[in-house]
Every structure is written in C-alpha cells, then in structure tokens.
Amino acid sequence: MPKFFTRSPRFAGRCVLRTLAAFALLLGGTASFAQRPQRTALVGGTLIDGTLRDPIKNSVILIEGERIVAVGTTQTLAVPADAKRISTEGMTVLPGLWDMHVHLMLNGHADYAHWDRTYLPQLRNVIMPASAKQLLMAGVTGARDLGAPLEDSIAVRDAIRSGRIPGPTLFVSGPFIQKAPYPGTEAFRWGVSSPADARAKVRRIAAAGVDVVKLIDQDQMSDAEIAAIVDEAKRHNIPVVAHAHRPEEIRRGLRHGISYFEHTGLGPAPEYPEDVTAALRERTGNMAAGPVFWTPTIEGLFNFPYAVRNHEHVDGTEWHEGLTPEIVADIRQSLVHPERIGYFQQTPQRWPTLKRKFQQLRESGVVLLVGTDSGIPMKFHSGSTWNELDVWVNQLGVPAMDAIRAATYWPAVAMKADKDYGTITEGKYADIIAVKGDVLKQVALLQRVDIVVKHGTQVK
C-alpha cells in the first residue's frame, strides 16, 4: 500500500473536516470579495462634468461598481490603494455622449428598398447589435433609436441593458406611427385608420415597453387621430417624438401639446414661416409647460456636398464592426456613386438654407439636442455623432461647451433619466469618455475617443 494511505481512520477524518472547514472559509471569503464593488479611479485629465461648472484641471473621478462616488482633483481627493487606476493625463474627460436620433436598423446603405427586402431577418441578431457596438466604440453611451420593428427594438435594448451585448443605453420607439406605411415598410411603419386605431397602436407598443412614440406624417392625419395618439401616450407616460419636415407637421404637433421635434426640414424653403417661429416662441415662453426639445439632425445634409466629392471615410473600417463581409460588400457597392444617391438629390438646394433654419431654432428658445439620423446613406454609426458636434461648433457657431451639453446633460433631461445620466457627478452611473487633447479647442478630437467607460466598466 502506498505510504500516504497509512494514516489512521481517525486522523483521516480530522483532515477531511479541517479541509472542509478551510474550503468553507475560502468560499465565504470569495463570496465576500465578489460582493465588494470594483473600485476604479480616472486620474489626471481636465474634466468637463456636463454641469455649468468650469472645467476641472487634474481631475480625479472615483467609481465604485457602476456609479460615481466622488469627484475632485489630485490635490483634494486621494485614490484608494485598491482602486484600478486609469490615467487620463493629457486628456479631456467628459460624460459619455448621447445621440438622440439613430436608426440601428440602418448602416449607411444607399438603397433603402433593397436593404429592407434583404436584411429584415438579420436586424435583431446582426445588424442592430453591430450598430450599437459601433456607437459605443465612438463614445456614445446613450442613444434614442427612432424607428425599427417592435420586437427587434425591445430585444436589442434589453440585451444591452442586461449586459449580453455591448452598446449604449437605448431608448426605443419601435415602429413609426404614421397615416399609412410606405410600400414594403409595414414591419416597422404602422398606419392608423381612425382615432380608435391610433389608440390601439399606441397601446400595443406601450404594452411591449417602448420608451417613446415616434410620430411622422402627422399632417396627413386628422386632428382627432393626432389627439388620440398624444392622449394615449400620456396615459402610459410615454413622450411623443414628432417629425418636423413640413410646416403643418410642426403646427399640428404644437397644437396637440407635443414637446419633442426632429430634423431641420422644409426642403429648400429659405426659412421657417413666421407663424411657425412665433408659435415656437410662444410655446417656449410658457416655462410651466417645460422645454421644447428639438433634434435638428443637420450634419448628414450639411456635410454631403463635401462627402459626395471626398468619400474616403467609406474606405475606413470602423463601420465594419459586427457586420458580415457580405453585408460590408453590399454597403460599399451601394456607395460607389455617391453623386447618384436619390436620398440626397435635393441637398444642393437645401444646403444654403440650413444655417438660417438652425439659427431660427436657436432664437426660438427650443432646447437643441445632438442627434444625427445615423444610419442614413453614407452616415455610419462609428462617426456620425462627432461630425454633428463638429458642424454645430465650427460651422454653426455653437460654443463647444453648449454643444457638449446638448450631447450629454440635455438628452438625459429630455429622457427623464438625469437622475442617473448626463453629468459626471456623485451618485450617477459612470458613463465617461476621455480624449487626448483639448476638446473645447478642437471638438473634432472626438472622432478618436481613447477611453470609454460604461456603467463603471472600461469597454475601450
């Protein structure tokens, strides 16, 4: 018999008991350690915290688990010895960006009809997760997805929130609600035939758990149908987000109490009509009713005259993330002749009007939100958001700090999520990005986000 089997049974029993006891202690210690939130410290950078406070030099941000527990400087706030230390020296540190108008179901393809016919079955498992990851890697930690099949929208949003797939915290509308769906779009555009039908459609998406109602072509509806949509949404505590492509869409939206509008519209008209701007001024002057939020989604139009001649960005690879080689090849093929894309044929006439319309919106008192229509032809989720900020600051005269707050603080307020998001302050989720250089001087530095922290975890 081998020597190690010569111990007495009593001795062997004592050894087993001691081993079991030690193992139990080890398990208890492991469980205790696992329950202790991970501590992380971002140290050294210049912090733009998303509030009205001036930038904080040599900042320190302490994170415990998913949330921020303290904010200070290297002189005032000690870094715990057990904290994971992330250096942000030489960087601008700011809240994770929000994009308030994205289309995860789209990825820059020029032919919508072909895309819808071909890729609808791949939206949930391939295309929308790819779009979400591209946004996150671009520093977008919060986004509003406005228009996609209902079940796919909810599934992707919830997969992100549960940590099964990477992406920004999503707020989704599910399908567009409109008077009649365009041919071939019935999976994600729902028509309404009466006030009763309008209520039924809103009840259905509310029961599924959407965060907002997306309303389009409301100037083709009856007043009773619009009223039914807005009233039913209020019953479920869901805001209505309305298109603003045409004057009557805006007029009817305001008349029915809608406070969220999208796009810089009116085609090549030189400016918004006086009655529309007067109505906006009157509404924004009623502070008791809360702000009017407007997402102009201006970059896709503003940059197109340049992009149609200088489309090197199509040869980049960031927008390939998560897509199959076959999908990438299909998108690239659709963009071989950008000058032929039907979506942009009237852009040369619209382009000269954009500055004036944007200025009218600013002067009217609406709260402008950064959103991009990301996913439209030639506009990839990996680059749309920083381009929108760049246009606001360098072409439209918005101070960099105001533009950053329109992409951080104000979106969280608009979505009634500012208790948890929008600023780098104690108690909020640690959604933080960092970029080498001074973003207030060169906002285009946001095209290369170096560090992304989502809910306390460094994902880039």
C-alpha positions as CSV (number, residue, x, y, z in Angstrom):
1,M,0.0,0.0,0.0
2,P,1.4,3.5,-0.8
3,K,2.7,5.4,2.2
4,F,0.2,8.2,2.0
5,F,-2.7,5.7,2.7
6,T,-1.2,4.6,6.1
7,R,-2.8,7.2,8.3
8,S,-5.4,6.1,10.9
9,P,-9.1,6.5,10.0
10,R,-9.5,9.0,12.9
11,F,-6.6,11.1,11.6
12,A,-8.0,10.9,8.1
13,G,-11.4,12.1,9.4
14,R,-9.9,15.0,11.2
15,C,-8.1,16.0,8.0
16,V,-11.3,15.9,6.0
17,L,-13.1,18.0,8.5
18,R,-10.3,20.6,8.5
19,T,-10.2,20.6,4.7
20,L,-13.9,21.1,4.5
21,A,-13.8,23.9,7.1
22,A,-11.0,25.6,5.3
23,F,-12.8,25.3,2.0
24,A,-15.9,26.8,3.5
25,L,-13.9,29.8,4.8
26,L,-12.4,30.2,1.4
27,L,-15.8,30.1,-0.3
28,G,-17.1,32.7,2.2
29,G,-14.1,34.9,1.6
30,T,-14.5,34.6,-2.2
31,A,-18.2,35.4,-1.9
32,S,-17.4,38.4,0.3
33,F,-14.8,39.6,-2.2
34,A,-17.1,39.1,-5.2
35,Q,-19.8,41.2,-3.5
36,R,-17.4,44.1,-3.0
37,P,-17.8,46.6,-5.8
38,Q,-14.8,47.1,-8.0
39,R,-13.2,50.5,-7.4
40,T,-11.8,52.5,-10.3
41,A,-10.2,55.9,-10.4
42,L,-9.7,58.1,-13.5
43,V,-6.8,60.4,-12.7
44,G,-5.2,63.5,-14.2
45,G,-7.3,64.8,-17.0
46,T,-9.3,68.0,-17.5
47,L,-12.9,67.2,-16.6
48,I,-15.9,68.7,-18.3
49,D,-18.6,67.4,-16.0
50,G,-21.6,68.3,-18.0
51,T,-22.9,70.9,-15.5
52,L,-22.4,74.6,-15.7
53,R,-19.1,74.3,-13.7
54,D,-15.9,75.4,-15.3
55,P,-13.5,72.5,-16.4
56,I,-11.7,70.9,-13.6
57,K,-7.9,70.5,-14.1
58,N,-6.0,67.5,-12.7
59,S,-9.3,65.7,-12.0
60,V,-10.0,62.6,-10.1
61,I,-13.1,60.5,-10.5
62,L,-13.7,57.7,-8.1
63,I,-16.1,54.9,-9.2
64,E,-17.4,52.1,-7.1
65,G,-19.2,49.4,-9.0
66,E,-21.4,51.1,-11.7
67,R,-21.6,54.5,-10.1
68,I,-19.5,57.6,-9.4
69,V,-18.8,58.1,-5.7
70,A,-16.6,61.2,-5.6
71,V,-15.2,63.8,-7.9
72,G,-12.2,66.1,-7.1
73,T,-8.7,66.8,-8.0
74,T,-5.3,65.2,-7.4
75,Q,-4.8,67.7,-4.6
76,T,-8.1,67.2,-2.9
77,L,-9.2,63.6,-3.5
78,A,-7.0,60.6,-2.6
79,V,-7.1,57.5,-4.7
80,P,-7.8,54.3,-2.7
81,A,-4.9,51.8,-2.7
82,D,-7.2,49.1,-4.0
83,A,-8.6,51.1,-6.9
84,K,-7.9,50.3,-10.5
85,R,-6.1,53.4,-11.7
86,I,-6.8,54.7,-15.3
87,S,-4.5,57.6,-16.3
88,T,-6.3,60.5,-18.2
89,E,-3.2,62.7,-18.2
90,G,-3.2,65.0,-21.3
91,M,-6.9,64.2,-21.9
92,T,-10.3,65.8,-21.8
93,V,-12.7,63.8,-19.7
94,L,-16.4,64.2,-20.2
95,P,-19.7,62.4,-19.8
96,G,-20.4,59.7,-22.4
97,L,-22.1,61.2,-25.5
98,W,-25.7,60.7,-26.4
99,D,-27.1,60.5,-29.9
100,M,-30.8,61.4,-29.8
101,H,-31.7,60.2,-33.3
102,V,-30.2,56.9,-34.6
103,H,-31.5,54.1,-36.7
104,L,-29.8,50.9,-35.6
105,M,-31.6,49.0,-38.4
106,L,-29.7,51.0,-41.0
107,N,-25.9,51.0,-41.7
108,G,-25.3,53.6,-44.4
109,H,-26.6,51.7,-47.4
110,A,-27.8,53.9,-50.2
111,D,-30.8,51.8,-51.3
112,Y,-33.5,51.6,-48.6
113,A,-35.8,49.4,-50.6
114,H,-33.0,46.8,-51.2
115,W,-31.9,47.0,-47.6
116,D,-35.4,46.4,-46.3
117,R,-36.1,43.5,-48.6
118,T,-32.7,41.8,-47.9
119,Y,-31.8,42.3,-44.3
120,L,-35.0,42.4,-42.2
121,P,-34.4,38.9,-40.9
122,Q,-30.9,39.9,-39.7
123,L,-31.8,43.0,-37.8
124,R,-32.0,41.6,-34.3
125,N,-29.0,39.3,-34.3
126,V,-26.5,41.0,-36.7
127,I,-27.3,44.5,-37.9
128,M,-28.7,46.3,-34.8
129,P,-26.1,44.8,-32.4
130,A,-23.4,45.9,-34.8
131,S,-24.8,49.4,-35.0
132,A,-25.0,49.5,-31.2
133,K,-21.4,48.4,-30.7
134,Q,-20.1,50.9,-33.3
135,L,-21.9,53.7,-31.4
136,L,-20.4,52.6,-28.1
137,M,-16.9,52.4,-29.5
138,A,-17.4,56.0,-30.8
139,G,-18.0,57.2,-27.2
140,V,-21.8,57.2,-27.5
141,T,-23.1,55.7,-24.2
142,G,-26.7,56.8,-24.6
143,A,-28.9,56.8,-27.7
144,R,-32.5,57.1,-28.8
145,D,-33.5,54.6,-31.6
146,L,-36.4,56.1,-33.6
147,G,-37.9,53.6,-36.0
148,A,-37.5,49.8,-36.2
149,P,-39.6,46.6,-35.9
150,L,-41.1,46.5,-32.4
151,E,-39.9,43.1,-31.2
152,D,-36.4,43.6,-32.5
153,S,-36.1,47.1,-30.9
154,I,-37.1,45.7,-27.5
155,A,-34.9,42.6,-27.7
156,V,-31.8,44.6,-28.6
157,R,-32.4,47.3,-26.0
158,D,-32.9,44.7,-23.3
159,A,-29.9,42.7,-24.4
160,I,-27.7,45.7,-23.9
161,R,-29.2,46.6,-20.6
162,S,-28.7,43.1,-19.3
163,G,-25.1,43.1,-20.5
164,R,-25.5,40.3,-23.1
165,I,-24.3,42.6,-25.9
166,P,-22.3,45.9,-25.9
167,G,-23.9,49.2,-26.8
168,P,-25.2,52.5,-25.4
169,T,-28.1,52.6,-23.0
170,L,-31.0,52.6,-25.5
171,F,-34.4,54.3,-25.5
172,V,-36.5,52.9,-28.3
173,S,-39.7,53.8,-30.2
174,G,-40.3,50.6,-32.1
175,P,-42.2,51.3,-35.3
176,F,-43.0,54.7,-36.8
177,I,-46.7,55.7,-36.3
178,Q,-48.0,57.4,-39.4
179,K,-51.1,57.7,-41.5
180,A,-50.1,55.0,-44.0
181,P,-46.9,52.9,-44.2
182,Y,-44.8,53.2,-47.4
183,P,-44.9,50.1,-49.6
184,G,-42.6,47.4,-48.2
185,T,-42.1,49.0,-44.8
186,E,-45.0,47.6,-42.9
187,A,-42.8,45.7,-40.5
188,F,-41.6,49.0,-39.0
189,R,-44.1,51.6,-40.1
190,W,-47.6,51.3,-38.7
191,G,-50.5,53.2,-40.3
192,V,-53.6,54.5,-38.4
193,S,-57.0,54.4,-39.9
194,S,-59.1,56.2,-37.2
195,P,-58.7,57.6,-33.7
196,A,-59.6,54.2,-32.2
197,D,-57.0,52.5,-34.4
198,A,-54.4,55.2,-33.3
199,R,-55.1,54.4,-29.7
200,A,-54.8,50.7,-30.3
201,K,-51.5,51.1,-32.0
202,V,-50.1,53.2,-29.1
203,R,-51.4,50.7,-26.6
204,R,-49.7,47.9,-28.4
205,I,-46.3,49.5,-28.4
206,A,-46.7,50.7,-24.8
207,A,-47.5,47.2,-23.7
208,A,-44.4,46.0,-25.4
209,G,-42.4,48.5,-23.3
210,V,-41.2,51.2,-25.7
211,D,-39.7,54.4,-24.3
212,V,-41.1,56.9,-26.8
213,V,-43.7,57.1,-29.6
214,K,-42.3,58.1,-33.0
215,L,-44.9,60.1,-35.0
216,I,-44.4,61.0,-38.6
217,D,-46.5,62.5,-41.4
218,Q,-48.9,63.8,-38.8
219,D,-50.0,66.5,-41.2
220,Q,-51.7,63.7,-43.2
221,M,-53.8,62.6,-40.1
222,S,-56.9,64.1,-38.8
223,D,-56.7,66.2,-35.7
224,A,-58.7,63.5,-33.9
225,E,-56.1,60.9,-34.7
226,I,-53.2,63.0,-33.5
227,A,-55.1,63.8,-30.3
228,A,-55.8,60.1,-29.7
229,I,-52.1,59.3,-30.2
230,V,-50.9,62.0,-27.8
231,D,-53.6,61.3,-25.2
232,E,-52.9,57.5,-25.2
233,A,-49.2,58.1,-24.9
234,K,-49.7,60.4,-21.9
235,R,-51.9,57.7,-20.3
236,H,-48.8,55.4,-20.5
237,N,-46.4,58.2,-19.5
238,I,-44.6,57.9,-22.9
239,P,-43.4,61.1,-24.7
240,V,-44.3,61.6,-28.4
241,V,-41.4,62.5,-30.7
242,A,-42.7,64.1,-33.9
243,H,-41.1,64.7,-37.3
244,A,-40.8,68.3,-38.3
245,H,-40.1,68.1,-42.1
246,R,-43.1,70.3,-43.1
247,P,-44.7,73.4,-41.6
248,E,-48.0,71.7,-40.9
249,E,-46.3,68.8,-39.0
250,I,-44.9,71.4,-36.6
251,R,-48.1,73.4,-36.3
252,R,-50.2,70.3,-35.5
253,G,-47.6,69.0,-33.2
254,L,-47.5,72.2,-31.1
255,R,-51.3,72.4,-31.2
256,H,-51.6,69.0,-29.7
257,G,-49.0,69.5,-27.0
258,I,-46.0,67.7,-28.4
259,S,-42.7,68.9,-27.0
260,Y,-40.2,66.8,-29.0
261,F,-39.4,67.5,-32.6
262,E,-36.9,66.1,-35.1
263,H,-34.9,67.4,-38.1
264,T,-34.2,70.6,-39.9
265,G,-36.9,70.4,-42.6
266,L,-38.9,72.3,-45.0
267,G,-36.8,71.2,-48.0
268,P,-35.3,74.1,-49.9
269,A,-37.6,76.8,-48.4
270,P,-35.3,79.6,-47.2
271,E,-36.6,79.7,-43.6
272,Y,-39.3,78.6,-41.2
273,P,-42.6,80.5,-41.8
274,E,-43.2,83.4,-39.3
275,D,-46.3,81.8,-37.8
276,V,-44.2,78.7,-37.0
277,T,-41.4,80.6,-35.3
278,A,-44.0,82.7,-33.5
279,A,-45.8,79.6,-32.2
280,L,-42.4,78.2,-31.1
281,R,-41.6,81.4,-29.3
282,E,-44.9,81.4,-27.6
283,R,-44.6,77.8,-26.5
284,T,-41.1,78.1,-25.2
285,G,-42.1,81.2,-23.3
286,N,-44.5,79.1,-21.3
287,M,-41.9,77.7,-18.9
288,A,-44.6,76.0,-16.8
289,A,-45.1,73.6,-19.7
290,G,-41.4,72.6,-19.7
291,P,-38.9,72.8,-22.5
292,V,-39.5,72.1,-26.2
293,F,-36.7,69.7,-27.3
294,W,-35.6,69.8,-30.9
295,T,-33.1,67.4,-32.6
296,P,-32.0,69.1,-35.8
297,T,-30.0,66.1,-37.3
298,I,-28.2,68.6,-39.5
299,E,-24.8,67.0,-40.2
300,G,-26.0,64.5,-42.8
301,L,-27.2,67.3,-45.0
302,F,-24.6,69.9,-44.2
303,N,-21.6,67.7,-44.9
304,F,-23.0,66.0,-48.0
305,P,-21.6,68.5,-50.6
306,Y,-18.2,67.7,-49.2
307,A,-18.8,64.0,-48.8
308,V,-20.0,63.5,-52.3
309,R,-16.6,64.6,-53.6
310,N,-14.4,63.4,-50.7
311,H,-15.7,60.0,-49.6
312,E,-12.5,58.5,-48.2
313,H,-14.4,57.7,-45.0
314,V,-16.3,55.0,-46.8
315,D,-12.9,53.1,-47.1
316,G,-12.5,53.2,-43.3
317,T,-13.1,50.0,-41.4
318,E,-14.7,51.2,-38.1
319,W,-18.2,50.8,-39.6
320,H,-17.4,47.2,-40.4
321,E,-17.6,46.2,-36.7
322,G,-20.0,43.4,-36.2
323,L,-21.2,43.1,-39.8
324,T,-20.5,40.2,-42.1
325,P,-18.2,40.5,-45.1
326,E,-21.2,40.1,-47.4
327,I,-23.1,43.0,-45.7
328,V,-20.0,45.2,-45.8
329,A,-19.5,44.5,-49.5
330,D,-23.2,45.2,-50.2
331,I,-23.0,48.6,-48.4
332,R,-19.7,49.5,-50.2
333,Q,-21.2,48.6,-53.6
334,S,-24.3,50.8,-53.0
335,L,-21.9,53.8,-52.4
336,V,-19.8,53.5,-55.5
337,H,-21.5,56.5,-57.0
338,P,-22.5,58.8,-54.1
339,E,-23.5,61.5,-56.6
340,R,-26.3,59.3,-57.7
341,I,-27.9,58.6,-54.3
342,G,-31.5,59.5,-54.5
343,Y,-31.7,60.4,-50.8
344,F,-29.5,63.5,-51.4
345,Q,-30.6,64.8,-54.8
346,Q,-32.2,68.0,-53.4
347,T,-29.4,68.6,-50.9
348,P,-27.7,71.2,-53.1
349,Q,-30.9,73.3,-52.8
350,R,-31.4,72.6,-49.1
351,W,-27.8,73.2,-48.0
352,P,-27.8,77.1,-48.3
353,T,-30.9,77.2,-46.0
354,L,-29.6,75.1,-43.2
355,K,-27.7,77.8,-41.2
356,R,-30.7,80.1,-41.2
357,K,-33.1,77.5,-40.1
358,F,-30.7,76.3,-37.4
359,Q,-30.4,79.9,-36.2
360,Q,-34.2,80.3,-36.2
361,L,-34.5,77.3,-33.9
362,R,-31.9,78.6,-31.5
363,E,-33.6,82.0,-31.4
364,S,-37.0,80.5,-30.8
365,G,-35.9,79.2,-27.4
366,V,-36.1,75.4,-28.0
367,V,-33.5,73.1,-26.3
368,L,-31.4,71.7,-29.1
369,L,-30.3,68.1,-28.8
370,V,-27.4,66.4,-30.6
371,G,-28.8,63.6,-32.9
372,T,-27.7,62.5,-36.3
373,D,-30.2,60.3,-38.2
374,S,-27.2,57.9,-38.0
375,G,-27.5,55.0,-40.5
376,I,-28.8,57.0,-43.4
377,P,-26.8,56.7,-46.7
378,M,-23.1,57.3,-46.2
379,K,-23.6,58.1,-42.5
380,F,-22.1,55.4,-40.3
381,H,-22.7,54.9,-36.5
382,S,-18.9,55.0,-36.0
383,G,-18.6,58.6,-37.0
384,S,-22.0,60.5,-37.2
385,T,-22.1,61.9,-33.7
386,W,-18.7,63.6,-33.6
387,N,-19.4,65.0,-37.1
388,E,-22.7,66.6,-35.8
389,L,-20.8,68.2,-32.9
390,D,-18.2,69.5,-35.3
391,V,-20.7,71.1,-37.6
392,W,-22.5,72.7,-34.7
393,V,-19.3,74.3,-33.3
394,N,-17.2,75.0,-36.4
395,Q,-19.9,75.8,-38.9
396,L,-23.0,77.0,-37.0
397,G,-21.4,79.0,-34.2
398,V,-22.5,77.0,-31.1
399,P,-20.0,77.3,-28.2
400,A,-18.2,74.0,-27.7
401,M,-19.4,73.7,-24.1
402,D,-23.1,74.2,-25.2
403,A,-22.7,71.6,-27.9
404,I,-21.2,69.1,-25.4
405,R,-24.1,69.7,-23.0
406,A,-26.5,69.2,-25.9
407,A,-24.9,65.7,-26.3
408,T,-24.7,64.9,-22.6
409,Y,-26.8,66.8,-20.0
410,W,-29.8,67.8,-22.0
411,P,-30.5,64.4,-23.6
412,A,-30.7,62.9,-20.2
413,V,-33.1,65.6,-19.1
414,A,-35.2,65.1,-22.2
415,M,-35.5,61.3,-21.4
416,K,-36.2,62.0,-17.7
417,A,-33.0,60.0,-17.0
418,D,-30.9,62.8,-15.5
419,K,-31.0,61.2,-12.0
420,D,-28.7,58.6,-13.4
421,Y,-27.1,60.0,-16.5
422,G,-25.8,63.2,-18.3
423,T,-23.2,64.5,-15.9
424,I,-20.1,63.3,-14.1
425,T,-21.4,63.9,-10.5
426,E,-21.7,61.8,-7.4
427,G,-24.3,59.1,-7.5
428,K,-24.7,58.8,-11.2
429,Y,-23.8,55.9,-13.5
430,A,-20.1,56.1,-14.5
431,D,-20.6,56.7,-18.2
432,I,-17.4,58.5,-19.1
433,I,-15.2,59.1,-22.1
434,A,-11.7,60.6,-22.4
435,V,-10.0,62.0,-25.5
436,K,-6.4,63.1,-25.9
437,G,-6.2,66.9,-26.3
438,D,-8.5,69.8,-25.5
439,V,-12.0,69.1,-26.9
440,L,-13.1,72.7,-26.1
441,K,-10.5,74.0,-28.5
442,Q,-10.8,71.2,-31.1
443,V,-14.1,69.4,-30.8
444,A,-13.2,67.2,-33.8
445,L,-10.9,65.3,-31.5
446,L,-14.0,63.4,-30.6
447,Q,-13.5,61.4,-33.8
448,R,-10.9,59.4,-31.9
449,V,-12.3,58.6,-28.4
450,D,-9.5,56.9,-26.4
451,I,-11.3,55.7,-23.3
452,V,-14.9,54.6,-22.9
453,V,-16.4,53.7,-19.5
454,K,-19.9,52.4,-19.5
455,H,-21.6,51.8,-16.1
456,G,-18.2,51.7,-14.4
457,T,-16.6,49.2,-16.8
458,Q,-13.9,50.2,-19.2
459,V,-15.0,49.0,-22.6
460,K,-12.4,50.8,-24.7
